[in-house]
Amino acid sequence: MYLKYNFLITFFFIISCQPIELIAPVEFDNSILDKISINAEEISIDIKYNPIFSEENIEDQISIPPIKVIQSWLDENIDAFGSQNKFNITILDATIIKKEIENVDAKKYEEKIIFYYEVFFLVQYELYDDSNYLLANTTVETSRSTTSQKYISLNETDIIINDLLNKALKDFVKESKSMITLYMSEYVK
């Protein structure tokens, strides 16, 4: 009997010592993202976005909200060269939502309700000359979404949200570069 208990204790001890899979957190590294150089003396960033706090809007619940992600990229990766012109950047929207939806593709033993996450960015770029005459402008809009199971850990939730923000930022950067190159080509280096 004593041997049986020792075996069980040893067995549970060995099982409890098994490594736990830790998922590395997503990092926001603007240095690996594209940079944009615009022929302007001055760059200004105006934030006109005011979050609407609702049950679905989760910006106040996450460590790095979308507005900080996009503002950080704009601050670090948009450079000015030249001695004239003003480049105005207006952030109109930087929303992240989370809502419960029905899992229409659920198999027999899968959850019927899942979480749906969506990030939306809307930014306007305007280039003015020194006389305040509009030389060129464009608007960039991107959104990205994902889903997760309803019952997951807080760590998994953070990783899903940060991964979504990272992918949405990459989409936004790609679209910004494309639209600025298309509509402001003579002012871009």
ZIWO-V245976 format. One line per field, one symbol per residue. ss: DSSP state (H for helix, E for strand, L for the rest). phi: phi as a letter, one per 20 degrees, with the letter a starting at -180 (. if undefined). burial: b if it has 16 or more other C-alpha atoms within 10 Angstrom, else e. A space follows every 10 residues. Layout:
# ZIWO-V245976
ss->???
phi->???
burial->???
This chain:
# ZIWO-V245976
ss->LHHHHHHHHH HHHHHHLLLL LLLLLLLLLH HHLLLEEEEL LEEEEEELLL LLLLLLELHH HLLLLHHHHH HHHHHHHEEE ELLLLEEEEE EEEEEEEEEE EELLLLLLLL LLEEEEEEEE EEEEEEEELL LLLEEEEEEE EEEEEEEEEL LLLHHHHHHH HHHHHHHHHH HHHHHHHHHH HHHLHHHEL
phi->.fffffffff ffffffeffe fdefffdedf feegdcddfb ecccdddded feebfefdge ddfcfgffff fffffedddd cocbncdddd eebbdccbbe cfefefegde fedceddbdc dbcddcddef emefeabbcd cbbbcbcbff dcfffffgff ffffffffff ffffffffff ffecgfddd
burial->eeeeeeeeee eeeeeeeeee eeeeeeebeb eeeebbebbb bbbeeeeeee eeeeeebbbe eeeebbbebb bebbeebebb eeeebbbbbb bbbbbbbbee eebeeeeeee eebbbbbbbb bbbbbbbbee eeeeebbebb bbbbbebbbe eeeeeebbbb bbbbbbbbbb bbbebbbebb beebeebbe
